[in-house]
Amino acid sequence: MGLLDFIFGKSTKIENEFFGTMLFLEDKKDALNSYFECKRHFNPSNKIIEIGIDGEVSGPTQKQIDFFKSIEANYSIIAKAISPLIEDEFGNRKEGFKINDFNNEFEPVYLRLPRCEDKPIVWEIAFESDHDRNHTFTLTMSDFDAKEMLIDG
């Protein structure tokens, strides 16, 4: 056991049929804060996306898998919900900012999925954009409605 394993605990990897190889990060003080990290192909962008999934060591639930699939299937609705929030917030930095083609201007790079036990499902999606390569645009969603945005960087 290495020093980092001693301090932070040993990482657990699992293989999931849908998400592939997943690293489980356990919070021993509060199990509800435990989560997985993984990467998976994301159909709307046709690229690999990083994913954080809240859960137990047994792996993601069918509800979480189904919700991920619904995000992919409803991505155009999600993009329409996100666009006004990005235009408003980023417009404060860049006067007259307007999104012309969301799919070409914003690349999804990260999803954070909750346990999907409560309704509405509150989750996050993050984007990178050529409009500002120094920042990441992270949106908090309630089902498919955009609620708030944070520009990190």
C-alpha positions in Angstrom: 0.0 0.0 0.0 1.5 3.4 -1.1 1.4 6.6 1.0 -1.5 8.0 -1.1 -3.5 4.8 -0.7 -2.9 5.0 3.1 -4.1 8.7 3.3 -7.0 8.6 0.8 -7.9 5.0 0.8 -7.5 2.5 -2.1 -9.3 3.3 -5.3 -11.8 0.7 -6.6 -12.2 0.0 -10.3 -15.3 -1.7 -11.6 -16.3 -2.7 -15.1 -19.8 -1.6 -16.1 -21.6 -3.0 -19.2 -22.8 0.5 -20.2 -20.2 3.0 -18.8 -17.1 0.8 -19.1 -14.2 1.1 -16.7 -15.2 3.2 -13.7 -13.1 4.5 -10.8 -15.1 4.5 -7.5 -14.2 7.3 -5.1 -15.6 6.5 -1.7 -16.4 9.1 0.9 -16.1 7.1 4.2 -17.6 10.0 6.2 -20.7 10.4 4.1 -21.6 7.5 1.7 -24.0 9.8 -0.2 -21.0 11.8 -1.4 -19.3 8.7 -3.0 -19.1 8.7 -6.8 -17.6 7.2 -9.9 -15.4 8.8 -12.5 -15.4 7.4 -16.1 -15.2 8.3 -19.7 -17.7 7.3 -22.4 -18.7 8.1 -26.0 -21.4 10.8 -26.1 -23.5 10.5 -29.2 -24.5 14.2 -29.6 -20.8 15.3 -29.9 -19.5 11.9 -31.3 -16.6 12.3 -28.8 -15.5 10.9 -25.5 -16.9 12.8 -22.5 -15.9 12.6 -18.8 -18.6 11.6 -16.4 -19.1 11.8 -12.6 -21.9 9.5 -11.3 -23.0 9.6 -7.7 -23.5 6.1 -6.3 -22.5 3.0 -4.4 -19.6 0.6 -5.1 -22.1 -1.8 -6.7 -22.2 0.5 -9.7 -24.6 2.9 -11.4 -28.3 2.1 -11.4 -30.5 1.4 -14.3 -32.2 4.8 -13.6 -28.8 6.5 -14.1 -28.1 4.7 -17.3 -31.6 5.5 -18.6 -31.2 9.2 -17.7 -27.8 9.3 -19.5 -29.6 7.8 -22.6 -32.4 10.4 -22.2 -29.8 13.2 -22.1 -28.4 11.9 -25.4 -31.8 11.5 -27.0 -33.0 15.0 -25.9 -29.8 16.9 -26.5 -31.4 19.3 -29.0 -34.0 20.3 -26.3 -31.2 20.7 -23.7 -29.2 22.9 -26.1 -32.2 25.1 -26.7 -32.7 25.4 -22.9 -29.0 26.2 -22.3 -28.4 28.8 -25.1 -30.3 31.7 -23.6 -28.5 31.3 -20.2 -25.1 31.2 -21.9 -25.9 34.2 -24.2 -27.1 36.2 -21.2 -24.2 35.4 -18.9 -21.4 35.4 -21.5 -23.0 38.5 -23.0 -22.0 40.3 -19.9 -18.4 39.7 -20.8 -18.6 40.0 -24.6 -21.1 42.6 -25.7 -23.5 41.4 -28.4 -22.6 37.8 -27.9 -25.0 35.5 -29.8 -24.9 31.7 -30.4 -25.3 30.9 -34.1 -24.8 27.1 -34.1 -24.7 25.6 -30.6 -23.4 22.2 -31.7 -20.4 23.7 -33.5 -19.7 26.4 -30.9 -20.0 24.4 -27.7 -18.4 21.0 -27.0 -19.8 19.0 -24.1 -16.8 17.7 -22.0 -18.3 16.6 -18.7 -21.6 15.3 -17.2 -22.4 14.9 -13.5 -25.2 12.5 -12.8 -26.9 12.3 -9.4 -28.5 9.1 -8.0 -31.7 9.9 -10.0 -33.9 9.0 -7.1 -35.6 12.4 -6.7 -37.6 14.4 -9.1 -36.8 16.7 -10.7 -33.3 15.3 -11.5 -30.7 18.0 -10.9 -27.5 17.4 -12.8 -24.6 19.2 -14.5 -23.2 19.5 -17.9 -20.0 21.4 -18.8 -18.8 22.7 -22.2 -15.7 24.1 -23.7 -16.0 26.7 -26.5 -13.8 28.4 -29.1 -15.5 31.6 -27.8 -13.3 31.4 -24.7 -10.8 28.5 -24.5 -9.7 29.7 -21.1 -13.0 28.9 -19.4 -15.4 26.0 -19.0 -19.2 26.7 -19.1 -20.9 24.5 -16.4 -24.7 24.5 -16.3 -26.9 23.1 -13.6 -30.0 21.5 -15.0 -33.3 20.5 -13.5 -34.5 17.7 -15.8 -34.0 19.5 -19.1 -34.4 23.0 -17.9 -31.3 25.2 -17.5 -31.2 26.7 -14.0 -27.8 28.4 -13.5 -24.4 28.7 -15.1 -20.9 29.0 -13.8 -18.0 30.1 -16.0 -14.8 28.5 -14.6 -11.3 29.3 -15.5 
